[in-house]
Amino acid sequence: MANNLYTKSNYSLVIYDINKSSLEKFTSLHSATISQKPIYYANSPADVAKRASVVITMLPSSPHVKDVYLGKDGLIEGLDEQNFFIDSSTIDQSVSKNVANQIIGNGARQVDAPVSGGVVGAEAATLTFMVGASTEADFLRSKPYLEYMGKNIVRCGGLGTGQVAKICNNMLLAISMIGVSEAMNLGIQLGIDPQLMANILNTSSGRCWSSDTYNPCPGIMPNVPSSKDYEGGFGNALIAKDMRLAVNAANDIQATIILGAVAQQIYNVLSKSPGYEKKDFSSIYKWLNEKNGKK
């Protein structure tokens, strides 16, 4: 996302991450153009807010967002009325709304804009951004920046509604990935060639993103995590977190999500299984294979 924002826009960037190697990798990619469009290192989130008028954050979970925005040396300590914040984290809706309201209460503006499309979509700038904004003006202000990184920019409603759309999408994604993995496993074990099985699914009524864009069976698609020993991509711990958000939200309003609850249990187990903690969530295919005594 940062790469597309930098290469497609005319902006210089102020960047911050506690993972210093990520910062160094990013700047090394753009060493030839830094003289034309500088990349600056910030010392803290507060320093980012002081040095950049538009701030985009992408963080793993609700506690990280609260700390980066509201904690010691957080963004709130460096903001002024010129700042505009776009949080692309996937977190609890109530936390997202609370943080945004505190930022807005201190004179700045903020929207929530979680994304869908995975690593492939991030690299290709084809992400979908689901935006929750308290005003149409805030949504329109966010859109030009998001268009550098995504293809579909959709306002879902007021603050926090982007989070609602995202957790519903990821609940369906988790369910479909488990379903595709089970179907591929079953077909292969019954004697069908893996590529043929995938081709049939992708020209039949079972077709979905998990089958035709991110197939979990190794060797079917060359540029997805399943063909790279499930490295990179969207980790099991993150999909498990998103499923907890969905189940918690459903419990709060007493909505029935039978398959969502089962998927949450499966990914909770997978994310804590030795060797799977940091694997891509499509590694559910491998895990199911091993449950059948296969390798």
C-alpha positions in Angstrom: 0.0 0.0 0.0 2.8 2.4 0.9 4.6 1.5 -2.2 1.7 2.3 -4.5 1.0 5.5 -2.6 4.6 6.7 -3.0 5.0 5.6 -6.7 1.7 6.8 -8.0 1.4 10.1 -6.2 3.4 13.3 -6.1 3.8 13.2 -2.4 6.8 12.6 -0.2 6.2 10.3 2.7 6.7 10.4 6.5 6.9 6.8 7.6 6.9 5.1 11.0 6.9 1.4 12.1 8.3 -0.3 15.2 9.7 -2.9 12.8 12.8 -1.0 11.5 13.6 -3.6 8.9 10.3 -2.9 7.2 11.3 0.8 7.0 14.7 0.0 5.6 13.3 -2.4 3.0 10.8 0.2 1.9 13.4 3.0 1.5 15.8 0.7 -0.3 13.2 0.0 -2.9 13.0 3.7 -3.7 16.6 4.7 -3.3 16.7 6.0 -6.9 13.8 8.4 -6.5 14.2 9.7 -3.0 16.0 12.8 -4.2 12.9 13.8 -6.1 10.4 12.7 -3.5 11.9 12.4 -0.1 11.1 9.7 2.4 11.3 10.9 6.0 11.6 8.7 9.2 9.4 9.8 12.1 10.4 9.1 15.7 6.9 8.3 17.0 3.2 8.4 15.9 3.0 11.9 17.4 5.9 13.0 15.2 4.1 11.6 12.2 1.0 13.8 13.0 3.2 16.8 13.4 5.0 16.3 10.0 2.2 14.9 7.8 -1.2 16.5 7.1 -2.7 13.2 6.0 -1.9 10.1 8.1 -2.8 6.5 7.0 -2.5 3.7 9.6 -2.6 -0.1 9.2 -2.4 -1.9 12.5 -3.0 -5.5 13.7 -5.7 -5.1 16.4 -7.8 -2.8 18.6 -5.2 -2.4 21.4 -2.6 -1.4 18.8 -4.9 1.2 17.3 -5.8 2.6 20.8 -2.1 2.8 21.7 -0.9 4.4 18.4 -3.7 7.0 18.3 -4.4 7.7 22.0 -1.3 6.4 24.0 1.9 8.0 25.0 3.5 9.8 22.0 0.4 8.8 20.1 -1.0 10.6 17.1 -3.4 12.6 19.2 -0.4 14.3 20.9 0.8 15.7 17.6 -2.3 16.6 15.8 -3.8 20.0 14.8 -7.0 21.0 12.9 -5.2 20.4 9.6 -4.7 16.6 10.2 -6.8 14.0 8.4 -6.5 10.4 9.6 -7.4 7.3 7.7 -7.3 4.1 9.7 -7.2 0.9 7.5 -6.9 -1.5 10.4 -9.6 -4.1 11.0 -10.7 -3.7 14.6 -13.8 -3.7 16.8 -16.4 -1.2 15.6 -16.9 0.4 19.0 -13.1 0.9 19.4 -12.9 2.4 15.9 -15.8 4.8 16.6 -14.4 5.8 20.0 -10.9 6.5 18.7 -12.3 8.5 15.8 -14.6 10.6 18.0 -11.7 11.5 20.3 -9.5 12.5 17.3 -12.4 14.6 15.9 -13.1 16.0 19.4 -9.5 17.3 19.4 -10.0 19.3 16.2 -8.9 16.9 13.4 -10.9 14.6 11.1 -10.8 10.8 10.8 -12.4 8.0 8.8 -12.2 4.2 9.1 -11.2 2.5 5.9 -10.4 -1.2 6.3 -9.4 -3.1 3.1 -10.1 -6.3 1.3 -8.1 -8.0 -1.4 -5.1 -9.5 0.4 -1.4 -9.1 -0.4 -2.1 -9.7 -4.1 -4.6 -6.8 -4.2 -2.3 -4.6 -2.2 0.5 -5.1 -4.6 -1.7 -4.6 -7.7 -3.5 -1.6 -6.1 -6.9 -3.3 -6.6 -8.0 -3.3 -3.0 -11.5 -2.5 -1.9 -11.7 0.2 0.8 -14.8 0.1 3.0 -15.1 3.6 4.4 -16.9 4.8 7.5 -17.2 8.6 7.6 -19.2 10.9 9.7 -19.7 13.3 6.7 -19.7 13.0 2.9 -17.0 15.6 2.9 -14.7 13.4 4.9 -15.3 10.5 2.6 -14.6 12.6 -0.5 -11.4 13.9 1.2 -10.2 10.3 1.7 -11.0 9.1 -1.7 -8.1 10.5 -3.8 -5.5 9.0 -1.4 -7.3 5.6 -1.3 -7.5 5.5 -5.1 -3.7 5.3 -5.3 -3.9 2.0 -3.4 -7.3 0.5 -4.4 -9.8 0.0 -7.1 -13.1 0.1 -5.3 -13.7 2.9 -2.7 -17.1 2.6 -1.1 -18.7 4.7 1.6 -20.6 2.3 4.0 -22.1 5.0 6.2 -21.1 6.7 9.4 -18.1 6.1 11.6 -17.5 2.4 12.2 -19.5 1.1 9.3 -16.4 0.3 7.3 -15.5 -2.1 10.1 -18.9 -3.7 10.0 -18.5 -4.4 6.2 -15.0 -5.7 6.7 -15.8 -8.2 9.5 -18.8 -9.5 7.5 -16.6 -9.9 4.4 -13.9 -11.7 6.4 -16.4 -14.0 8.1 -17.5 -15.1 4.6 -13.9 -15.4 3.4 -13.0 -17.7 6.3 -16.0 -19.9 5.7 -15.3 -20.1 2.0 -11.6 -20.9 2.4 -12.5 -23.8 4.7 -15.1 -25.0 2.2 -12.7 -24.8 -0.8 -10.0 -26.6 1.2 -12.4 -29.4 2.2 -13.7 -29.7 -1.4 -10.2 -29.8 -2.9 -9.0 -32.3 -0.3 -12.0 -34.6 -0.9 -11.8 -34.5 -4.7 -8.0 -35.2 -4.7 -8.3 -38.0 -2.2 -11.1 -39.6 -4.4 -8.7 -39.6 -7.3 -9.2 -36.3 -9.3 -6.2 -34.4 -10.5 -5.8 -31.2 -8.4 -5.6 -28.9 -11.4 -8.7 -30.5 -13.0 -10.6 -30.2 -9.7 -9.7 -26.5 -9.4 -10.8 -25.9 -13.0 -14.1 -27.6 -12.4 -14.8 -25.6 -9.3 -13.9 -22.4 -11.1 -16.3 -23.1 -14.0 -19.1 -24.3 -11.8 -21.5 -23.1 -9.1 -18.9 -23.5 -6.3 -16.6 -20.8 -7.8 -15.5 -18.1 -5.3 -12.4 -15.9 -4.6 -10.9 -18.6 -2.4 -11.0 -21.0 -5.4 -10.2 -18.8 -8.4 -7.9 -16.1 -7.0 -6.3 -17.6 -3.9 -6.6 -21.4 -4.3 -5.3 -23.1 -1.1 -3.9 -26.2 -2.9 -0.2 -26.0 -3.7 0.7 -25.8 -7.3 -2.6 -24.6 -8.6 -1.7 -21.0 -8.8 2.0 -19.8 -8.9 1.8 -16.5 -7.1 -0.3 -17.2 -4.0 0.9 -18.3 -0.6 -0.2 -21.9 -1.0 2.5 -22.4 -3.7 5.1 -20.7 -1.4 4.7 -23.0 1.6 2.0 -20.7 2.8 4.5 -17.9 3.6 3.4 -14.3 3.4 -0.2 -13.3 2.8 -2.8 -13.0 5.5 -1.8 -14.9 8.7 -3.9 -17.4 10.6 -3.7 -15.2 13.8 -5.2 -12.3 11.9 -8.1 -14.2 10.4 -8.7 -15.7 13.8 -8.8 -12.2 15.3 -11.3 -11.1 12.6 -13.5 -14.1 13.3 -13.5 -13.2 17.0 -14.6 -9.7 16.1 -17.5 -11.1 13.9 -18.6 -13.5 16.6 -18.5 -10.9 19.3 -20.5 -8.5 17.2 -23.1 -11.2 16.5 -23.3 -12.0 20.2 -23.8 -8.4 21.1 -26.9 -8.2 18.9 -28.0 -11.9 19.3 -27.5 -12.6 15.5 -27.2 -16.2 14.5 -24.0 -17.1 12.7 -23.7 -20.9 12.8 -20.9 -21.3 10.2 -19.2 -18.2 11.3 -18.9 -19.6 14.9 -17.6 -22.9 13.6 -15.0 -21.1 11.4 -13.9 -19.1 14.4 -13.2 -22.3 16.4 -11.3 -23.8 13.5 -9.1 -20.8 12.9 -8.5 -20.4 16.7 -7.1 -23.9 16.8 -5.1 -23.4 13.6 -3.6 -20.2 14.7 -2.3 -21.9 17.9 -1.1 -25.1 16.1 2.7 -25.5 16.0 4.1 -24.5 12.7 0.9 -22.7 11.6 0.9 -19.5 13.8 2.5 -17.3 11.0 1.3 -19.2 8.0 -1.2 -17.8 5.5 -4.9 -18.6 6.3 -5.1 -20.8 3.2 -2.9 -23.3 5.1 -6.2 -24.7 6.4 -5.8 -26.9 3.4 -2.5 -28.4 4.6 -3.9 -28.7 8.2 -6.9 -30.7 6.9 -4.6 -32.9 4.9 -2.5 -33.7 7.9 -5.7 -34.5 9.9 -6.3 -37.1 7.2 -2.8 -38.5 7.7 -1.6 -36.9 4.5 1.5 -34.6 3.9 
